[in-house]
């Protein structure tokens, strides 16, 4: 009954003739709270509604993309990539998924059973590999790590590595590629983290809107993977976010300068973008246009948790602290 009520309410919401907008940019304390684990606003009253629907928000489909709609390409020899989001204009993309301003791309990767990449290194770029399925191993700098579902690897620029698929099924993954500024000295070793044992954020203060176990935005259960302390050069946070059944994230906008990507790992959910609702399946990702008015939320309408891989860069001056040590310069 509760699910029927939620779905019925969302159906009405999708047909409303108004656009959700905030008349002013979020307060600075809101930006801090969004990162430190408190609700990003003091209450729902801070989000206001305009009387007219913004027709441009129907262009939100340009900001949401699926790897199955892209052509395959190869990287490091036999690693096959299918792009999901690529470089472009994060306000007015010329083509679907071309929305990234800071990262180079987000892609779905596949390494066939028994295959391995050629020994190679990344030049003026770094990559994060988040494993979605299969089994394998990765070797770099004299170290070897096992690869399986929910294991993440940060590969710095200039470090030679080899990835192998050792199971009966293909090794599949999300790949985040970021540029490296010329004044940064990359790490000399890879960083490997298992999402199951990663640090889980908890609220840093009481908030009546946060559901049990979540760390902010009402329902986000956050596991921290990589930050500048681990060597990120351009992006500032790579995390996973789990949303429990019949809960949703707090609808909110992003300010100019924020690049925040949500890639579905587990389960179908509703992406609430502007005034539009879209079903988001695993393999799909979106970025919200950072115009300080278009809102977004992730809504779990099912009976099992849904999980996302999230990466972001925040506007200058925001308190985006995830890890205490800045990247080495």
Long-range contacts (C-beta under 8 A, 24 or more apart in sequence): 2-246, 3-246, 3-301, 3-302, 3-303, 6-246, 6-299, 6-301, 7-301, 10-270, 10-277, 10-299, 10-301, 13-272, 13-277, 14-275, 14-276, 14-277, 16-53, 16-275, 17-53, 18-49, 18-50, 18-51, 18-52, 18-53, 18-275, 19-49, 19-50, 19-52, 19-53, 19-54, 19-57, 19-274, 19-275, 20-47, 20-49, 20-50, 20-251, 20-274, 20-275, 20-295, 21-48, 21-49, 21-50, 21-54, 21-253, 21-293, 21-294, 21-295, 22-46, 22-47, 22-48, 22-252, 22-253, 22-292, 22-293, 22-295, 23-48, 23-50, 25-255, 25-292, 26-252, 26-253, 26-255, 26-292, 28-317, 28-318, 31-255, 31-314, 31-315, 31-318, 31-319, 32-318, 32-319, 33-216, 34-216, 34-217, 34-252, 35-237, 35-314, 35-318, 35-319, 35-320, 35-321, 35-322, 36-204, 36-216, 36-319, 36-321, 37-201, 37-202, 37-203, 37-204, 37-215, 37-216, 37-222, 38-203, 38-204, 38-205, 38-207, 38-210, 38-216, 39-207, 39-209, 39-210, 39-216, 39-217, 39-218, 39-250, 40-216, 40-217, 40-250, 40-252, 41-250, 41-252, 43-209, 44-209, 47-251, 47-252, 47-295, 53-275, 54-274, 54-275, 54-293, 54-294, 57-273, 57-274, 57-275, 57-276, 57-294, 58-274, 58-276, 60-273, 60-274, 60-276, 60-278, 60-289, 60-294, 61-96, 61-276, 61-278, 62-93, 62-95, 62-96, 62-97, 62-98, 62-99, 63-93, 63-97, 63-99, 63-273, 63-286, 63-287, 63-288, 63-289, 64-97, 64-271, 64-273, 64-278, 64-280, 64-284, 64-285, 64-286, 65-96, 65-97, 65-284, 65-285, 65-286, 66-281, 66-283, 66-284, 67-107, 67-108, 67-283, 67-284, 68-283, 69-96, 69-97, 70-97, 75-109, 75-175, 76-117, 76-118, 76-120, 76-163, 77-116, 77-117, 77-118, 77-120, 78-111, 78-112, 78-115, 78-116, 78-117, 78-118, 79-109, 79-110, 79-111, 79-117, 79-163, 80-109, 80-110, 80-111, 80-112, 81-107, 81-108, 81-109, 81-175, 82-107, 82-108, 82-109, 82-110, 83-107, 84-108, 84-263, 84-283, 84-284, 84-285, 85-261, 85-285, 85-286, 85-287, 90-259, 90-287, 90-289, 90-290, 91-289, 91-290, 91-291, 99-287, 99-289, 100-259, 100-261, 100-287, 101-259, 102-178, 102-179, 102-234, 102-235, 102-259, 102-313, 103-176, 103-177, 103-178, 103-234, 103-235, 103-259, 103-261, 103-311, 103-313, 104-177, 104-178, 104-179, 105-175, 105-176, 105-177, 106-174, 106-175, 106-176, 106-177, 106-261, 106-263, 106-285, 106-311, 107-174, 107-175, 107-177, 108-172, 108-173, 108-174, 108-175, 108-283, 109-172, 109-173, 109-174, 109-175, 110-170, 110-171, 110-172, 110-173, 111-136, 111-163, 111-164, 111-165, 111-170, 111-171, 111-172, 111-173, 112-165, 112-170, 113-165, 113-167, 113-168, 113-169, 113-170, 113-171, 114-165, 114-166, 115-164, 115-165, 116-162, 116-163, 116-164, 116-165, 117-161, 117-162, 117-163, 117-164, 118-162, 119-160, 119-161, 119-162, 120-160, 120-161, 121-157, 121-158, 121-159, 121-160, 121-161, 122-155, 122-156, 122-157, 122-158, 122-159, 123-157, 123-158, 124-157, 124-179, 124-180, 124-182, 125-157, 125-177, 125-178, 125-179, 125-180, 126-154, 126-155, 126-156, 126-157, 126-177, 126-178, 126-180, 126-186, 126-231, 126-232, 126-233, 127-154, 127-155, 127-175, 127-176, 127-177, 127-178, 128-152, 128-153, 128-154, 128-155, 128-174, 128-175, 128-176, 128-178, 128-225, 128-226, 128-238, 128-311, 129-153, 129-155, 129-163, 129-173, 129-174, 129-175, 130-173, 130-174, 130-176, 130-225, 130-265, 130-309, 131-171, 131-172, 131-173, 132-172, 132-173, 132-174, 132-265, 132-282, 133-169, 133-170, 133-171, 133-172, 134-165, 134-167, 134-169, 134-170, 134-171, 134-172, 135-165, 135-166, 135-167, 135-169, 135-171, 136-163, 136-164, 136-165, 136-166, 136-167, 136-171, 137-163, 137-164, 137-166, 138-162, 138-163, 138-164, 138-190, 138-192, 139-164, 140-189, 140-190, 141-188, 141-189, 141-190, 143-189, 143-190, 145-190, 145-192, 147-171, 150-194, 150-195, 150-196, 150-240, 151-192, 151-193, 151-194, 151-195, 152-192, 152-193, 152-194, 152-195, 152-225, 152-226, 152-238, 153-190, 153-191, 153-192, 154-187, 154-190, 154-191, 154-192, 154-193, 154-226, 154-230, 154-231, 154-232, 154-238, 155-190, 156-186, 156-187, 156-188, 156-189, 156-190, 156-231, 157-186, 157-233, 158-186, 159-186, 159-187, 159-188, 159-189, 159-190, 161-190, 174-263, 174-265, 174-309, 176-235, 176-238, 176-311, 178-232, 178-233, 178-234, 178-235, 179-233, 179-234, 180-233, 180-234, 181-233, 181-234, 183-329, 184-233, 184-327, 184-328, 184-329, 185-328, 185-329, 186-231, 186-233, 187-230, 187-231, 187-328, 191-226, 191-230, 191-231, 193-225, 193-226, 195-223, 195-225, 195-240, 198-223, 198-224, 198-225, 198-240, 199-223, 199-224, 200-224, 209-250, 211-244, 211-247, 213-244, 214-244, 214-247, 217-249, 217-250, 217-252, 218-247, 218-248, 218-249, 218-250, 219-243, 219-244, 219-247, 219-248, 219-249, 219-250, 219-300, 220-249, 224-322, 224-323, 227-322, 227-323, 228-323, 228-325, 228-326, 228-327, 229-323, 229-324, 229-325, 229-326, 229-327, 230-323, 231-327, 231-328, 232-327, 233-327, 234-313, 235-259, 235-311, 235-312, 235-313, 236-312, 236-313, 236-314, 236-320, 236-322, 237-310, 237-311, 237-312, 237-313, 237-314, 237-320, 237-322, 238-309, 238-310, 238-311, 239-309, 239-310, 239-311, 239-322, 240-265, 240-307, 240-308, 240-309, 240-310, 241-298, 241-307, 241-308, 241-310, 242-305, 242-306, 242-307, 242-308, 243-269, 243-298, 243-299, 243-300, 243-305, 243-306, 243-307, 243-308, 244-300, 244-305, 245-300, 245-302, 245-303, 245-304, 245-305, 246-300, 246-301, 246-302, 246-303, 247-300, 248-272, 248-297, 248-298, 248-299, 248-300, 249-296, 249-297, 249-298, 249-299, 250-297, 251-295, 251-296, 251-297, 252-295, 252-296, 252-297, 253-288, 253-290, 253-291, 253-292, 253-293, 253-294, 253-295, 253-296, 254-288, 254-289, 254-290, 254-291, 254-292, 254-294, 254-296, 255-290, 255-292, 255-315, 255-318, 256-290, 256-291, 256-292, 256-315, 257-290, 257-313, 257-314, 257-315, 257-316, 258-290, 258-312, 258-313, 258-314, 258-315, 258-318, 259-287, 259-290, 259-312, 259-313, 260-287, 260-288, 260-290, 260-310, 260-311, 260-312, 261-285, 261-286, 261-287, 261-310, 261-311, 261-312, 262-286, 262-287, 262-298, 262-308, 262-309, 262-310, 263-308, 263-309, 263-310, 264-306, 264-307, 264-308, 265-307, 265-308, 265-309, 266-304, 266-305, 266-306, 266-307, 267-300, 267-302, 267-304, 267-305, 267-306, 267-307, 268-302, 268-306, 269-298, 269-299, 269-300, 269-301, 269-302, 269-306, 270-298, 270-299, 270-300, 270-301, 271-296, 271-298, 271-299, 272-296, 272-297, 272-298, 272-299
